[in-house]
């Protein structure tokens, strides 16, 4: 069989997917902000505006002021100015922003129109049709501020997203950002532009998500600069992209993608994972697929070395885990021969994604004493001749075959010939970790038919062992199978065979 070589190709996807709204940040320090209304909702917006440094002018008759607004106006805070009257068009003179809690659509429309004529962006609380902008949920690590919007569709979801982000950003992050601001001039003077200066900032970023600051600015700067005086060169980071779902990436993997100059990625890496990469990073597809035009491994090795020697931070992005059937060993050997540094960020390999999809333990103590990850094809496309089939046929082990779909008949034949019974439970899966994920449950004797029934031309994963017995995940499989008749589920299953 002749395989045509495909040259590495730079892709040019959209730098950002379509946005429902454009996130912007107003600098309100010392600027006039108008808040019309004395309700608790208006008081909260007034507090936000004051926190951003605005001079907040509240327009509301005293008798309409709620408890929260009274507390703010009577607290002696010079950022608040109370106008004991309803708003009028004159209120917008010199204003940078305006907010109203309107009881009726008529008032909302009048306020919005007056603000528009004055050239002032306005927000009408809980009436998005009249808004020029919307407030989102806020994660405050000032000067780092994260705004979250659901375009008004699901505010409660926005709050849930905020809580999730709150857990990822340590409170000490604010101190690190303040430090970066104080050090900026010294860094510009001391470190050359390019790789060295960027290395200093990356060292700060790596520390920013860890413990709080210790020592004075000079001590911290010296610690961050340690090692930067060594000869500067490129670096390669092998990153595991997991089975497809971007949410399964580690935080370290995301940081590597955000720091990359160039990303060499495989065919199986999902678009959602690439979306997390630094916008400026060059993305080069170097995928290899059986029976399709593919990049030669030697071409990938040469490109990786060339880019790193040019001082680039290269991310070698591989589906699953980079150290499981991903030829990382060959690529690392080339880097070592060229004297180029590298590190590895693990990912979730397909075998573990299969266990998650089926809801089974690959090492369930009632069914397996070990687990094996086995290649399903050799360099020439067939089954490797030097595999220990006696060991693989051990009924006390769980075996996961990678890339074994085309050789499924030979795998079943060999294992049965070595004494494994035909009713040994098995599963076949495709597109693990993606919305199109499919899992077919079968047994060893019916394995070839299950592969055909799955009807997928891409890579598949085969699991064989008693941990896949029907009782382990029948409830989930049957439920998902019923759903598949009505919609495309995250987990779908087809039951085949006797197991």
C-alpha positions, -999 to +999 in steps of 0.1 A: +000+000+000+014+034-010+010+062+014+013+098+000+032+122+022+013+153+033+035+183+041+029+201+074+003+228+067-003+260+086-040+265+092-058+298+093-089+293+114-109+322+126-090+339+154-122+340+175-156+324+172-187+347+167-195+367+199-231+374+211-218+406+228-185+424+228-169+426+263-155+460+270-142+477+302-150+513+311-123+534+329-146+554+352-120+568+376-131+604+384-159+604+358-196+612+363-220+583+365-258+586+366-280+562+386-318+569+384-338+552+411-335+544+448-342+507+448-319+480+462-311+470+426-301+506+418-280+507+450-260+476+438-253+492+405-243+525+422-219+505+444-203+488+414-198+522+397-183+537+428-160+507+432-148+515+397-139+550+408-168+569+394-185+599+409-220+585+413-249+609+410-281+593+423-314+608+411-343+597+433-368+615+457-358+608+493-391+591+500-383+564+474-348+555+487-345+519+499-324+507+528-293+499+508-293+532+489-298+551+522-269+533+538-246+543+509-258+579+506-256+584+544-222+568+549-202+599+543-187+585+511-177+614+488-181+593+457-219+596+461-240+627+453-277+626+459-302+646+438-336+646+456-355+646+424-364+625+394-339+624+365-341+648+336-322+651+303-299+676+320-286+648+343-266+633+314-245+664+309-208+653+312-218+617+322-197+587+311-223+561+319-260+559+331-282+533+348-319+534+357-342+511+375-374+518+355-408+506+367-424+509+333-413+503+297-423+539+290-398+552+315-372+528+303-377+540+267-375+576+277-343+572+297-327+551+270-336+577+243-323+606+264-290+588+271-286+580+234-291+617+224-265+627+250-241+601+237-240+582+270-241+544+272-270+533+294-282+502+312-319+497+322-320+471+350-337+439+340-349+454+307-323+443+281-343+456+251-335+491+262-299+486+271-268+499+253-247+476+275-252+449+301-236+442+334-222+407+338-211+386+367-177+398+380-146+381+394-126+407+411-089+403+415-082+439+406-064+450+386-074+416+371-112+419+365-131+391+348-166+399+333-190+370+325-220+374+303-247+351+290-262+379+269-291+381+294-302+346+285-292+328+318-280+351+346-280+322+371-256+303+348-234+333+346-232+333+384-223+296+384-195+303+359-183+331+381-181+307+411-161+282+390-136+309+380-133+322+415-119+288+425-093+289+398-079+324+405-062+327+439-067+358+459-030+365+458-033+370+420-040+407+426-007+411+444+012+395+416-004+418+390+004+448+412+040+435+414+041+432+376+030+469+373+058+480+397+085+460+380+076+469+344+101+498+340+129+478+356+122+448+334+122+470+302+156+484+312+172+452+323+160+425+299+163+424+261+132+423+241+121+389+228+127+356+243+145+368+275+120+394+285+091+371+277+108+344+298+108+367+328+071+375+324+063+338+320+083+330+351+061+355+369+029+340+355+040+305+366+044+319+402+012+339+401-010+309+404+009+295+434+017+308+469+015+345+479+043+369+474+073+367+497+101+392+500+106+427+486+104+436+449+142+432+443+143+398+459+113+386+439+127+400+406+161+382+413+142+349+419+122+353+387+153+361+367+173+331+380+184+310+350+175+337+324+212+345+320+219+311+306+221+307+268+186+314+254+170+289+230+137+274+220+118+249+240+093+221+232+064+212+254+045+180+247+009+185+256-018+159+259-050+172+244-071+144+259-098+126+240-115+157+227-134+176+254-115+208+261-127+207+298-106+176+303-074+196+298-052+202+328-045+238+339-009+233+330-019+223+295-039+254+291-010+276+303+013+259+278-012+266+249-014+302+261+024+306+260+031+289+227+047+306+197+039+276+174+016+247+179+022+214+159-011+195+163-024+162+152-056+154+132-075+142+162-071+173+183-105+190+186-112+226+176-124+233+212-089+225+224-072+247+198-096+275+208-078+278+241-044+285+224-028+320+223-044+339+194-010+349+180+004+314+180+010+298+146-009+266+142+005+238+120-013+206+112+011+176+112-015+148+115-009+112+105-038+089+095-037+054+082-046+051+045-046+089+041-019+114+030+001+120+061+031+139+073+062+117+076+076+114+111+110+126+099+093+158+086+077+165+119+109+159+137+128+183+114+102+210+117+101+208+155+138+211+158+141+239+133+114+260+151+130+254+185+164+263+172+149+296+160+141+304+197+104+295+194+083+280+222+068+250+204+038+231+217+036+196+203-001+189+208-011+153+207-045+136+212-049+117+244-016+114+263+016+123+245+034+093+260+009+066+250+011+054+213+019+089+201+056+085+190+067+110+215+097+089+223+111+093+187+105+131+189+121+134+223+152+115+210+155+141+182+153+169+206+179+154+229+202+148+199+198+185+190+203+197+226+169+212+228+150+213+261+115+199+265+089+190+291+057+169+291+022+178+302+002+146+305-033+142+291-062+117+295-055+088+272-082+070+252-081+039+275-091+060+305-117+079+285-132+046+276-135+036+312-152+069+320-176+065+291-186+030+302-187+039+339-164+010+348-132+005+367-106-011+345-090-026+376-122-036+394-109-060+421-136-086+413-127-087+376-091-076+369-057-077+386-040-056+359-047-034+328-028-033+295-027-008+268-019-026+235-013-014+200-037-027+175-015-024+144+022-024+135+042-002+112+031-022+082-006-021+093-010-056+105-009-071+140+026-069+155+041-104+153+062-101+185+032-095+209+028-119+238-006-132+230-005-157+259-002-128+283-028-107+266-053-136+268-050-137+306-087-136+318-077-117+350-065-087+330-083-058+312-069-051+278-074-019+257-064-020+221-056+013+204-061+017+166-073-019+163-105-016+143-091-029+110-075-059+128-105-067+150-111-101+133-074-111+138-075-099+174-106-119+183-092-150+165-058-148+182-073-144+217-098-172+213-070-194+199-051-187+231-079-199+253-100-167+259-137-176+257-159-161+230-183-147+256-156-125+272-172-090+275-159-064+251-166-028+239-157-008+209-157+030+211-152+060+187-150+097+192-145+094+230-150+127+249-169+144+221-205+151+215-207+123+189-192+097+212-204+062+205-198+030+225-208-005+212-211-033+238-204-068+225-183-099+233-151-112+219-167-136+194-188-108+179-161-081+181-156-079+143-194-074+137-194-047+164-167-027+147-188-028+114-220-019+133-203+011+148-200+025+113-170+048+119-140+053+096-117+069+121-097+055+150-115+032+175-106+019+209-114-017+218-118-029+254-117-066+264-122-080+299-147-089+325-149-054+339-170-047+309-196-072+319-232-062+313-240-057+350-213-030+353-229-005+330-262-018+315-284+008+332-264+037+318-261+021+283-298+012+281-309+047+291-286+063+266-296+040+239-333+050+244-323+087+242-304+081+210-336+075+191-347+111+199-315+131+200-277+128+198-265+120+233-231+124+248-230+086+254-247+062+230-245+024+232-255-005+210-257-040+226-243-068+205-234-104+214-239-128+242-218-112+270 
